[in-house]
Amino acid sequence: MSVKEYIQAHQGRFLEELFSLIRIPSVSAKQEHKPDMQACADRWVEILLSSGVDRAVCMPTVGNPVVYGERHYSPDAKTVLVYGHYDVMPPEPLELWKSDPFEPVVRDGRIWARGADDDKGQSMMQVKGFETAIRENLLHCNVKFLLEGEEEIGSTSLEAFCESNKDLLKADLILVSDTSMVSADTPSLTTGLRGLAYWEVEVTGPNRDLHSGHFGGAVANPINVLCKLMADLTDADGRITIPGFYEDVEELSPAEREMIARIPFDEAKYKQSIGVDALFGEKGYSTLERNSCRPTFDICGIWGGYTGEGAKTVLPSKAYAKVSCRLVPHQDYHKILSLFESYLQRVAPQYVKVKVTPQHGGEGYVCPITLSGYQAAEKAYTVVFGKQPLAVRRGGSIPIISTFEKILGVKTVLMGFGLEQNAIHSPNESCTLDLFYKGIEAVAEFYREYK
């Protein structure tokens, strides 16, 4: 039986195993889902065992449990460590979903559900590709699995876990499916990720909410002040105004810019797909350069005062914002966290108090295309998609990837199969059935090549 034939013969089972994971609402951001985190980890142990690992266990951390599994081939063989995460983003706003986010459905050739792509779907591609490789006698290396439950909240417990389990996690290569391709017709391998810095900002004015008629004009409104502070953090050219922010930013070389320019990109379709009339970003760079190789500043949430039904003429005591910066390789997120806080404290007016609380962060990452694991993945994509994949940097962040390199001393190959239209982190997340099965096939073909 060929790889394709094995996958086709087991399509229904592969889907049902994925659905069994999706039905568990493993939302790491909400404490109420703590039991679901354990349930999802336990289910992954069952799936790993049935897929061909020699052993699989749940291992405790200070946060959510880690799932570890391993398949031993030979003490002389190379070892691949497969990383994925079983936690998902909150599904809200629920009213925008066309179906229950945690009851997967197949519609229009797609799987619709939270986690269909990020990252239960893509992790399942790795596990079922591994199973297929075993059944078709393609496996020539040792394989370890590491599935965590905190990626969507910054992998807060995983660094300590890696420090404590260096020998257990020892490997020659890390393999991850948690990224995307240029398009279904243009396969690509991710060679770079941006880093991340994230804060919560609290601005306090008076010691209680005030009547906006009696006090308006005499007392500063914290929401007004917060909006001004946030707006001033970027200029008219889309540049971040924090002094020292760009000190470690490496400029794109002409060769890199030329490679990015060769990536197929239709700006009109891009705008249409997200419902905007015009694009905006840092002056002097193309859209694809801005969203992959340049740092950014974004307000991810802002609130305060009265937001209920009807009117309430109130001058609020407090205002809040959640803020993130995407960083590029060489930017130290600890440095950026500090620069942001000190700058905001320095420019804040005396009539309010500003509190900045760092949430989490991580470094950027670059994978050399000369890496043997990258070249094995490149050959696998070529077999499955009929063309050589592009090498592309991505704008997203997986902070633990740089941590792996720092602690374990191992490079990561990013074999992603997502698409922009899969709407990860948004309502109506989905994954095409075609790419789900092609992802499994590509992982199996990777094991054929990696020896």
Backbone torsions as a table, in degrees:
resi	resn	phi	psi	omega
1	MET	NA	134.8	179.5
2	SER	-82.5	171.4	176.9
3	VAL	-57.0	-49.5	-179.8
4	LYS	-59.4	-42.2	-178.4
5	GLU	-66.5	-39.8	179.5
6	TYR	-63.7	-44.5	-179.5
7	ILE	-63.1	-44.4	-179.1
8	GLN	-62.6	-38.6	-178.6
9	ALA	-67.8	-22.4	-175.1
10	HIS	-118.3	17.8	-177.5
11	GLN	-55.0	-47.8	-177.3
12	GLY	-61.7	-43.5	178.8
13	ARG	-65.1	-42.8	178.9
14	PHE	-58.1	-43.8	179.9
15	LEU	-64.5	-44.7	-176.9
16	GLU	-66.0	-35.5	176.3
17	GLU	-65.0	-40.9	175.5
18	LEU	-62.3	-44.9	-178.3
19	PHE	-62.1	-34.8	179.6
20	SER	-63.7	-30.0	176.0
21	LEU	-77.3	-44.1	-177.6
22	ILE	-60.7	-34.5	-177.5
23	ARG	-68.1	-12.1	176.5
24	ILE	-93.4	113.3	-174.7
25	PRO	-76.6	74.1	-174.7
26	SER	-82.9	69.5	-179.1
27	VAL	-91.1	103.4	-174.3
28	SER	-69.9	-21.3	-176.7
29	ALA	-72.9	-15.4	-174.9
30	LYS	-117.9	125.1	-177.8
31	GLN	-60.8	-29.3	-178.7
32	GLU	-63.2	-18.1	-179.1
33	HIS	-97.3	14.3	-179.9
34	LYS	-55.3	-46.0	177.5
35	PRO	-61.5	-32.9	179.5
36	ASP	-67.7	-31.5	178.1
37	MET	-62.7	-45.1	179.3
38	GLN	-66.2	-40.6	-179.3
39	ALA	-63.1	-39.8	-179.6
40	CYS	-69.0	-40.9	176.9
41	ALA	-61.0	-43.1	179.1
42	ASP	-62.2	-39.9	179.8
43	ARG	-66.0	-37.7	177.8
44	TRP	-63.1	-38.3	177.1
45	VAL	-57.9	-45.4	179.3
46	GLU	-60.8	-43.6	-177.6
47	ILE	-67.5	-42.0	178.0
48	LEU	-60.7	-43.9	-179.6
49	LEU	-62.7	-41.4	-179.4
50	SER	-74.9	-15.9	-178.0
51	SER	-91.0	-10.1	173.5
52	GLY	125.0	5.3	176.3
53	VAL	-74.3	155.3	177.3
54	ASP	-75.2	-34.9	176.4
55	ARG	-153.3	153.8	177.0
56	ALA	-149.9	137.6	-176.8
57	VAL	-144.6	156.1	167.1
58	CYS	-89.7	131.2	179.6
59	MET	-119.7	131.9	-176.6
60	PRO	-72.6	151.3	168.7
61	THR	-131.5	-178.8	175.8
62	VAL	-69.5	-14.4	176.9
63	GLY	-116.3	-124.2	-180.0
64	ASN	-80.3	152.5	-176.2
65	PRO	-67.4	153.4	173.1
66	VAL	-100.8	140.1	173.8
67	VAL	-99.9	125.3	178.8
68	TYR	-121.9	136.5	175.9
69	GLY	-142.6	158.8	179.6
70	GLU	-152.0	149.0	173.6
71	ARG	-130.0	118.8	-177.6
72	HIS	-92.2	128.5	177.5
73	TYR	-106.0	-53.9	179.8
74	SER	-163.7	143.8	177.9
75	PRO	-66.0	-18.6	-179.9
76	ASP	-93.2	-6.8	-176.5
77	ALA	-86.2	161.4	173.7
78	LYS	-68.7	161.7	179.2
79	THR	-124.7	130.7	175.6
80	VAL	-105.7	131.7	173.3
81	LEU	-106.5	114.5	179.8
82	VAL	-92.8	124.6	179.2
83	TYR	-112.2	140.8	172.1
84	GLY	-155.7	178.2	176.9
85	HIS	-136.2	144.3	-177.3
86	TYR	-104.2	-2.5	175.3
87	ASP	-85.4	155.1	-178.8
88	VAL	-130.4	164.4	176.8
89	MET	-72.4	152.8	172.6
90	PRO	-56.5	144.6	-175.9
91	PRO	-82.2	-10.8	-176.1
92	GLU	-59.9	147.9	3.0
93	PRO	-81.1	124.4	-173.7
94	LEU	-64.2	-30.7	-176.1
95	GLU	-67.2	-14.6	-179.9
96	LEU	-89.4	-9.3	178.2
97	TRP	-77.0	140.6	176.9
98	LYS	-84.8	-14.4	175.7
99	SER	-151.6	168.0	-178.9
100	ASP	-57.1	123.1	-176.9
101	PRO	-62.1	-22.8	-178.9
102	PHE	-111.2	18.5	170.7
103	GLU	-126.6	91.5	-172.7
104	PRO	-61.1	141.7	174.8
105	VAL	-132.6	151.1	173.9
106	VAL	-103.7	121.4	-177.5
107	ARG	-148.4	132.2	178.2
108	ASP	57.2	37.5	177.0
109	GLY	74.8	16.7	-178.1
110	ARG	-131.4	153.0	169.0
111	ILE	-92.9	122.8	-178.7
112	TRP	-109.6	118.3	178.7
113	ALA	175.6	158.1	172.4
114	ARG	-69.6	125.2	-177.7
115	GLY	94.3	-2.3	-179.9
116	ALA	-57.5	-34.4	175.1
117	ASP	-107.4	-60.7	-169.9
118	ASP	-101.6	103.1	-5.1
119	ASP	-127.9	15.2	-179.9
120	LYS	-66.1	-42.2	179.2
121	GLY	-62.6	-47.6	-177.4
122	GLN	-72.3	-34.4	174.8
123	SER	-64.4	-37.4	177.8
124	MET	-65.5	-34.6	174.9
125	MET	-58.5	-42.2	178.7
126	GLN	-63.4	-46.6	-176.0
127	VAL	-68.8	-41.8	-179.9
128	LYS	-75.3	-27.9	172.2
129	GLY	-65.9	-40.2	175.0
130	PHE	-61.7	-46.4	178.5
131	GLU	-59.5	-44.9	-179.8
132	THR	-61.8	-41.7	179.4
133	ALA	-61.7	-38.6	178.0
134	ILE	-65.2	-49.3	-176.1
135	ARG	-64.4	-29.3	-178.5
136	GLU	-99.9	12.1	177.1
137	ASN	58.0	41.4	179.4
138	LEU	-101.3	-9.0	-173.1
139	LEU	-83.3	122.2	179.7
140	HIS	-126.6	20.4	-178.6
141	CYS	-143.3	164.1	171.9
142	ASN	-78.7	145.7	-179.0
143	VAL	-130.5	133.6	174.3
144	LYS	-122.3	148.9	178.1
145	PHE	-120.5	138.2	176.3
146	LEU	-134.8	108.0	-179.0
147	LEU	-117.0	119.5	-176.8
148	GLU	-107.8	167.0	-177.9
149	GLY	-119.8	26.9	-177.8
150	GLU	-139.3	16.0	-176.9
151	GLU	-60.9	-39.0	-176.8
152	GLU	-74.4	-7.0	175.1
153	ILE	-120.7	24.3	171.5
154	GLY	96.5	11.5	179.5
155	SER	50.3	47.4	-170.5
156	THR	-64.1	-25.7	-177.6
157	SER	-102.5	-11.3	-168.8
158	LEU	-75.7	-32.4	180.0
159	GLU	-61.0	-46.4	178.4
160	ALA	-63.9	-37.6	177.8
161	PHE	-61.9	-43.8	179.6
162	CYS	-64.7	-41.1	178.4
163	GLU	-60.0	-38.3	-176.7
164	SER	-82.6	-12.3	-174.3
165	ASN	-131.1	38.9	-178.0
166	LYS	-58.1	-43.5	-178.8
167	ASP	-66.4	-42.0	179.4
168	LEU	-60.5	-38.2	-174.2
169	LEU	-94.4	6.0	-178.1
170	LYS	-56.4	130.7	-176.1
171	ALA	-156.8	169.0	176.2
172	ASP	-97.6	-20.2	-175.9
173	LEU	-157.5	144.4	173.0
174	ILE	-109.4	135.4	-178.2
175	LEU	-118.6	129.1	-176.0
176	VAL	-134.7	134.9	168.5
177	SER	-117.8	94.7	179.9
178	ASP	-155.7	25.5	-179.2
179	THR	-130.0	-172.3	-174.6
180	SER	-127.4	170.0	175.4
181	MET	-105.8	164.4	178.4
182	VAL	-59.2	-46.8	175.5
183	SER	-164.7	172.3	179.4
184	ALA	-63.6	-28.3	-179.9
185	ASP	-95.4	-7.8	-178.8
186	THR	-126.1	85.5	-179.8
187	PRO	-63.8	148.4	179.5
188	SER	-152.6	151.9	174.0
189	LEU	-111.6	135.0	-179.2
190	THR	-78.9	123.7	-179.7
191	THR	-108.6	-4.2	179.0
192	GLY	-156.7	146.5	177.0
193	LEU	-129.2	150.2	174.3
194	ARG	-85.2	155.3	173.4
195	GLY	-85.3	-175.8	-174.2
196	LEU	-148.6	142.2	168.0
197	ALA	-133.2	137.0	-173.3
198	TYR	-139.9	134.9	-178.8
199	TRP	-134.6	161.5	162.4
200	GLU	-116.2	133.9	-178.6
201	VAL	-113.5	132.9	176.9
202	GLU	-122.9	125.1	176.9
203	VAL	-113.6	125.3	-178.2
204	THR	-117.5	132.7	175.9
205	GLY	-110.1	-108.1	178.6
206	PRO	-68.8	167.1	-175.5
207	ASN	-80.1	-0.1	176.5
208	ARG	-160.6	164.2	173.8
209	ASP	-63.9	140.7	-175.7
210	LEU	-120.3	158.8	173.7
211	HIS	-68.7	121.2	-174.0
212	SER	-70.1	-19.0	175.6
213	GLY	-79.3	-44.0	-178.2
214	HIS	-72.2	-32.3	-172.8
215	PHE	-115.1	-14.7	-179.3
216	GLY	-61.9	131.8	-177.3
217	GLY	96.5	-17.1	179.1
218	ALA	-111.1	-26.1	-177.4
219	VAL	-123.6	136.5	-179.8
220	ALA	-67.5	139.4	177.6
221	ASN	-89.0	116.8	-177.6
222	PRO	-57.0	-33.7	178.9
223	ILE	-66.7	-43.5	177.6
224	ASN	-59.5	-44.4	-178.3
225	VAL	-65.2	-44.6	180.0
226	LEU	-60.6	-43.8	179.6
227	CYS	-60.6	-41.3	179.2
228	LYS	-66.6	-44.3	178.9
229	LEU	-59.6	-45.2	-178.2
230	MET	-68.1	-42.4	-178.9
231	ALA	-63.1	-34.4	-177.4
232	ASP	-76.7	-6.5	-179.3
233	LEU	-77.9	-8.2	170.3
234	THR	-132.2	151.6	179.9
235	ASP	-102.5	-175.4	-175.3
236	ALA	-65.1	-20.3	179.7
237	ASP	-95.2	8.5	178.6
238	GLY	78.3	15.7	178.5
239	ARG	-91.2	142.4	178.6
240	ILE	-79.4	133.7	-169.2
241	THR	-94.5	1.4	-179.7
242	ILE	-67.3	120.9	179.6
243	PRO	-57.2	133.8	178.5
244	GLY	85.2	-3.9	-174.5
245	PHE	-61.7	-37.8	-174.5
246	TYR	-94.1	6.3	-174.9
247	GLU	-54.2	-40.9	-174.4
248	ASP	-103.7	8.5	-178.6
249	VAL	-76.9	122.3	179.1
250	GLU	-84.6	127.5	179.2
251	GLU	-72.3	146.6	177.7
252	LEU	-67.0	136.9	176.6
253	SER	-77.8	158.2	176.1
254	PRO	-55.7	-36.8	-179.9
255	ALA	-65.5	-40.6	178.6
256	GLU	-65.9	-40.9	-179.5
257	ARG	-65.7	-36.1	178.2
258	GLU	-66.8	-39.9	179.5
259	MET	-65.2	-41.9	178.3
260	ILE	-63.7	-38.0	-178.8
261	ALA	-65.7	-20.9	-179.9
262	ARG	-82.2	-11.9	179.6
263	ILE	-69.7	127.0	179.1
264	PRO	-57.7	126.8	-178.7
265	PHE	-153.1	121.1	178.0
266	ASP	-107.3	104.0	-175.7
267	GLU	-63.5	-36.0	179.8
268	ALA	-63.8	-44.6	178.3
269	LYS	-66.9	-36.9	178.5
270	TYR	-59.8	-47.5	179.3
271	LYS	-64.5	-42.3	-178.9
272	GLN	-63.7	-38.8	-175.9
273	SER	-66.0	-27.6	-179.6
274	ILE	-108.6	2.7	172.3
275	GLY	72.5	39.3	176.7
276	VAL	-122.3	153.5	-179.3
277	ASP	-90.0	-22.5	-178.6
278	ALA	-151.0	156.9	178.5
279	LEU	-105.3	155.6	178.2
280	PHE	-142.9	141.3	176.5
281	GLY	-174.1	-172.8	-175.0
282	GLU	-59.8	128.8	-177.6
283	LYS	-63.0	138.6	176.5
284	GLY	96.8	1.0	-178.3
285	TYR	-132.0	149.8	177.4
286	SER	-75.1	167.9	179.5
287	THR	-59.0	-45.3	-178.9
288	LEU	-68.6	-29.2	174.7
289	GLU	-71.6	-41.6	-178.7
290	ARG	-63.7	-40.2	-173.6
291	ASN	-92.9	12.6	177.9
292	SER	-139.3	-34.9	-170.3
293	CYS	-121.1	2.8	-180.0
294	ARG	-121.0	148.7	178.0
295	PRO	-73.3	157.5	-178.0
296	THR	-137.8	163.5	172.3
297	PHE	-130.4	129.8	-179.6
298	ASP	-142.1	137.6	169.6
299	ILE	-86.8	115.3	-175.5
300	CYS	-90.7	-15.9	178.5
301	GLY	-170.4	145.2	179.1
302	ILE	-149.4	134.9	-177.0
303	TRP	-157.7	167.2	178.6
304	GLY	157.3	164.9	177.1
305	GLY	68.5	-152.3	-176.7
306	TYR	-99.4	126.9	179.6
307	THR	-126.9	12.5	-179.6
308	GLY	-81.9	-172.0	-178.1
309	GLU	-68.1	143.8	177.2
310	GLY	77.2	-164.2	-174.8
311	ALA	-110.6	145.4	172.7
312	LYS	-145.6	110.1	-175.0
313	THR	-80.7	87.3	-173.8
314	VAL	-126.0	140.6	169.3
315	LEU	-101.6	107.3	-168.8
316	PRO	-72.1	155.6	176.8
317	SER	-77.8	-33.9	-174.0
318	LYS	-136.0	157.5	172.6
319	ALA	-142.0	150.1	-174.2
320	TYR	-135.2	152.8	173.0
321	ALA	-146.8	146.2	169.3
322	LYS	-109.2	129.5	-168.5
323	VAL	-130.7	141.7	175.6
324	SER	-134.9	152.3	168.8
325	CYS	-124.0	130.5	168.2
326	ARG	-87.3	133.7	-175.2
327	LEU	-114.3	160.4	179.2
328	VAL	-110.3	162.4	179.8
329	PRO	-50.3	141.0	-177.5
330	HIS	90.1	-15.9	173.9
331	GLN	-81.8	125.7	178.9
332	ASP	-87.0	117.4	-175.3
333	TYR	-65.2	-29.6	175.7
334	HIS	-61.8	-41.5	178.3
335	LYS	-64.3	-42.9	-179.1
336	ILE	-67.8	-39.6	175.8
337	LEU	-56.2	-43.7	-178.7
338	SER	-70.6	-42.7	-180.0
339	LEU	-60.1	-42.6	-179.3
340	PHE	-63.2	-48.7	-177.4
341	GLU	-63.5	-45.9	-177.5
342	SER	-66.6	-37.5	179.3
343	TYR	-66.9	-44.1	-178.5
344	LEU	-64.8	-39.3	177.2
345	GLN	-64.5	-35.1	-177.3
346	ARG	-72.2	-37.3	-175.8
347	VAL	-93.3	-8.7	-178.8
348	ALA	-66.5	134.8	178.7
349	PRO	-69.2	159.1	-175.5
350	GLN	-68.2	-20.7	-174.9
351	TYR	-83.5	6.7	171.0
352	VAL	-138.4	163.2	172.1
353	LYS	-112.0	136.7	-178.3
354	VAL	-117.3	129.1	175.5
355	LYS	-119.0	126.2	179.4
356	VAL	-115.0	122.8	-179.7
357	THR	-116.2	108.6	175.3
358	PRO	-62.0	138.1	-179.6
359	GLN	-101.1	-61.0	176.6
360	HIS	-165.0	175.8	179.6
361	GLY	-172.8	-179.6	179.1
362	GLY	-172.8	163.2	-178.6
363	GLU	-86.4	162.8	171.9
364	GLY	-77.3	176.5	-176.0
365	TYR	-150.1	143.0	174.5
366	VAL	-131.4	132.0	178.2
367	CYS	-105.7	123.3	177.7
368	PRO	-70.5	136.5	-177.8
369	ILE	-76.8	-5.7	175.8
370	THR	-84.8	-6.6	-178.9
371	LEU	-63.6	136.1	-178.5
372	SER	-60.8	-37.3	178.2
373	GLY	-65.8	-37.4	176.8
374	TYR	-64.0	-43.6	-177.9
375	GLN	-67.1	-32.9	174.9
376	ALA	-65.8	-42.0	177.8
377	ALA	-64.8	-40.2	179.2
378	GLU	-59.7	-44.2	177.8
379	LYS	-64.9	-39.1	179.7
380	ALA	-62.4	-45.3	178.4
381	TYR	-61.9	-40.1	-178.2
382	THR	-62.6	-39.6	177.8
383	VAL	-64.0	-47.2	-172.8
384	VAL	-76.5	-40.9	-174.5
385	PHE	-99.9	-7.3	176.8
386	GLY	77.9	9.3	177.7
387	LYS	-155.7	153.2	-179.1
388	GLN	-70.4	134.4	-178.7
389	PRO	-73.2	148.8	173.1
390	LEU	-74.9	151.2	171.9
391	ALA	-95.4	116.5	-169.7
392	VAL	-132.7	136.4	170.7
393	ARG	-86.2	146.4	-177.1
394	ARG	-118.3	154.3	-176.0
395	GLY	-85.4	-13.9	-178.5
396	GLY	-75.0	178.3	-177.9
397	SER	-131.5	136.3	167.9
398	ILE	-129.9	83.2	-171.1
399	PRO	-53.0	-29.2	-175.4
400	ILE	-69.1	-20.2	-178.2
401	ILE	-62.1	-46.1	177.7
402	SER	-68.8	-30.5	176.9
403	THR	-66.4	-40.9	175.9
404	PHE	-55.8	-46.0	-177.9
405	GLU	-64.2	-39.2	-178.5
406	LYS	-69.4	-43.3	-174.2
407	ILE	-89.0	-44.7	-174.7
408	LEU	-94.6	-14.1	179.1
409	GLY	67.5	33.2	-174.5
410	VAL	-127.2	139.6	175.7
411	LYS	-82.2	155.4	-178.8
412	THR	-115.7	137.3	171.0
413	VAL	-104.8	128.1	-173.8
414	LEU	-103.4	96.7	179.7
415	MET	-95.8	79.0	-177.6
416	GLY	-92.6	149.1	-179.1
417	PHE	-129.7	16.3	179.4
418	GLY	-79.4	166.9	174.9
419	LEU	-129.3	154.5	-179.7
420	GLU	-57.0	-39.9	-177.2
421	GLN	-73.6	-1.7	177.1
422	ASN	-72.6	-13.2	171.7
423	ALA	56.0	47.2	176.0
424	ILE	-64.0	146.2	-177.8
425	HIS	71.8	-1.1	-176.8
426	SER	-117.5	167.7	171.9
427	PRO	-61.0	150.4	177.9
428	ASN	62.5	43.1	171.2
429	GLU	-61.0	145.2	-177.9
430	SER	-153.1	173.4	175.5
431	CYS	-151.4	134.5	179.5
432	THR	-71.5	141.0	176.5
433	LEU	-60.0	-38.9	-178.7
434	ASP	-58.9	-47.0	-178.8
435	LEU	-74.3	-27.9	175.2
436	PHE	-59.7	-46.0	-178.9
437	TYR	-76.1	-35.4	176.6
438	LYS	-66.4	-35.2	176.8
439	GLY	-62.1	-43.2	177.1
440	ILE	-60.6	-44.3	-179.2
441	GLU	-63.6	-42.2	-178.8
442	ALA	-64.8	-37.9	177.7
443	VAL	-65.2	-42.4	177.6
444	ALA	-61.2	-41.7	179.3
445	GLU	-68.2	-30.6	175.0
446	PHE	-58.9	-45.3	-179.2
447	TYR	-66.7	-26.6	174.2
448	ARG	-64.1	-37.6	-174.6
449	GLU	-87.3	-30.3	-172.1
450	TYR	-88.6	113.0	-176.2
451	LYS	-136.2	NA	NA
